[in-house]
Amino acid sequence: MRLLTALHLSFLTIFSPCFITPLPVVATLSNRTIDDKLGDSVTGEVPQFDAGSRSNQWSTNTEGCSPSDGCGTIDGVDGGQVFKGTWHSVMLEAGDPQPQNVTVIFSGIAVYVFNLLLLETTTNLTFTIDNGDFTGQYLQEAHPDGGERYQYNVPVFSQTHLSNSPHTLIIRAETPSTDTTTSCLFDYVVYTFDDEQDPTSSPGLSTSATNTASPTSSSGNGPTSSITKSSNLPSESSSTSSLGPSSSALPNSPSNIP
């Protein structure tokens, strides 16, 4: 009888709901790209370019494309250093009161924006997320004294710790003063998607993931805001974790991201 009682108590201890440890939620993190022309590598969502009251302010560019082909007047770009070989450009003359916007829609917990810089002009960008208050700014003063003309894969904005939900990012290019010519050469966006899953509702869920390198940032000489730091960019395009995304520096090349 004592043996049966002991076994009965052991059974209750093991299988009682009070003693069952809940399984953790598995977060599968993956970096996805949004190209200026080809759009989101997964959803196909394409950035929207708003010229305000003016028409044809934004130009789609590829290496060797001329204004007669509908491209911008900016030349000399090395297309091999541009993500997917395309970029959008706009030039704002000194004193131009009309800002030019790029709207990017994504679902994820972090976002990173990469541009080319035309160093002979000023780059003045502001960023807002979900129509909120001012989120960040990137300002690169002009360097018209020669030397290199372009910088590539420059991280101009990053924001982490977003809610795991859809977001709208607005990038605004505008002149900072009445005597400054401003350019914006938008290349691509990387965002971290959190495919959060409950293992109790997904039998046979694999905990492995394929690691693919994420884009390299140019070291550059331009200043960055407090949230435009390449050290905050993710190190892998895919990982499985119950903690959160990596915050180490970017490795390798953007050509490895789909």
SVG drawing of the C-alpha trace seen along z (x, -y; Angstrom):
<svg xmlns="http://www.w3.org/2000/svg" viewBox="-3 -81 44 83">
<polyline fill="none" stroke="black" stroke-width="0.4" points="0.0,0.0 2.8,-2.4 4.5,-1.7 1.3,-2.4 0.8,-5.7 4.3,-6.8 3.8,-6.0 0.6,-7.9 2.2,-11.0 5.1,-10.8 2.6,-10.6 0.7,-13.7 4.0,-15.6 5.2,-14.9 1.9,-15.4 0.1,-18.0 -0.3,-21.3 1.3,-23.1 4.6,-21.4 4.6,-21.5 7.2,-24.0 5.8,-25.9 7.7,-25.6 9.4,-28.8 8.2,-30.7 10.8,-30.3 11.6,-33.4 13.0,-32.8 14.7,-36.0 15.5,-36.8 16.9,-39.8 14.9,-40.8 15.8,-43.4 13.6,-46.1 15.3,-47.2 14.5,-50.6 13.2,-49.2 12.5,-45.5 10.9,-45.9 10.6,-43.5 12.5,-40.2 9.6,-38.3 6.3,-40.3 7.1,-42.2 6.1,-45.5 7.8,-48.4 8.9,-51.7 6.8,-54.7 8.5,-57.9 6.6,-61.1 7.6,-64.2 4.9,-66.3 3.4,-68.8 6.2,-68.3 6.5,-65.5 9.4,-63.3 11.6,-64.5 12.8,-61.0 14.8,-59.1 15.4,-55.4 19.0,-54.7 21.2,-51.9 24.9,-52.0 25.3,-53.5 21.7,-54.8 21.5,-58.3 18.9,-61.1 17.6,-60.3 16.7,-56.9 14.7,-58.4 17.5,-58.2 18.9,-61.1 21.8,-63.4 24.1,-61.8 26.8,-59.8 30.0,-57.9 28.3,-55.5 29.9,-52.0 26.8,-49.8 28.8,-46.8 28.7,-48.5 25.0,-49.2 22.5,-46.7 20.8,-44.9 22.4,-47.4 19.7,-50.1 19.1,-53.2 16.7,-56.2 18.0,-59.7 16.7,-63.2 18.4,-66.6 17.1,-69.6 18.4,-73.0 19.3,-75.5 16.2,-77.0 13.8,-74.4 11.0,-74.3 9.5,-71.1 10.8,-68.0 11.0,-64.6 9.7,-61.5 10.3,-57.7 7.7,-55.6 8.7,-52.0 6.2,-49.5 7.5,-46.5 6.7,-44.1 9.5,-43.6 11.3,-44.5 14.2,-46.5 15.0,-48.5 18.1,-49.8 18.4,-52.2 21.3,-52.3 22.1,-55.0 24.8,-56.1 26.4,-59.5 27.2,-62.0 29.9,-63.8 29.9,-67.0 26.4,-67.8 24.8,-67.8 22.7,-64.9 20.0,-65.9 17.5,-63.2 14.9,-62.9 13.1,-59.7 9.8,-59.0 8.1,-55.7 4.4,-55.1 3.6,-58.8 5.1,-59.5 7.2,-62.3 10.7,-63.0 12.7,-59.8 16.1,-60.6 18.3,-62.6 21.3,-62.1 23.3,-65.1 26.4,-64.9 27.9,-68.2 29.2,-68.7 32.8,-68.0 33.3,-69.6 37.1,-69.7 37.8,-66.6 38.8,-63.1 36.3,-60.3 32.9,-61.3 30.7,-58.5 30.4,-56.4 28.4,-53.1 26.3,-51.1 26.3,-53.9 24.0,-53.2 22.1,-56.4 19.4,-55.2 18.7,-52.4 15.9,-51.7 15.7,-48.6 13.3,-47.4 10.2,-48.0 7.0,-46.1 6.5,-42.9 3.9,-44.4 3.6,-46.3 5.4,-49.7 5.6,-52.6 8.9,-54.3 9.1,-57.7 12.4,-59.1 12.4,-62.8 15.0,-64.6 15.1,-68.4 17.5,-71.3 18.9,-72.4 19.4,-76.0 18.8,-78.4 22.3,-78.1 22.8,-74.4 22.2,-71.8 21.0,-68.5 20.9,-65.0 19.4,-61.7 20.5,-58.5 18.3,-55.8 19.6,-52.2 17.8,-49.7 16.4,-48.8 17.1,-45.8 14.6,-44.9 14.5,-42.1 11.5,-39.9 10.4,-38.0 8.5,-34.9 7.5,-34.2 6.1,-30.7 4.6,-28.7 6.2,-25.2 3.1,-23.7 1.0,-24.7 3.5,-23.7 4.4,-20.0 7.7,-19.1 8.9,-22.7 12.6,-22.7 14.9,-24.8 17.6,-25.0 18.1,-28.0 20.2,-28.9 22.7,-31.7 23.3,-34.2 25.5,-37.2 23.9,-40.7 25.0,-43.8 28.3,-45.5 28.2,-49.2 30.7,-51.6 33.0,-53.0 32.8,-56.5 33.5,-59.8 30.0,-61.2 28.4,-62.0 25.6,-59.9 22.8,-60.5 22.6,-58.6 20.5,-55.9 22.5,-55.7 25.2,-53.3 26.5,-50.4 27.3,-48.6 23.5,-48.2 23.0,-46.3 22.3,-42.6 25.0,-40.1 22.9,-37.3 20.0,-37.2 18.5,-34.3 18.7,-32.8 16.7,-31.0 16.5,-32.4 14.4,-32.8 16.2,-36.0 16.3,-38.5 18.3,-39.7 22.1,-40.0 23.6,-43.5 27.1,-42.8 28.6,-44.6 27.7,-43.8 29.8,-41.2 30.4,-40.5 28.4,-41.7 24.8,-42.6 24.9,-40.3 24.4,-37.4 20.9,-38.6 18.0,-37.5"/>
</svg>
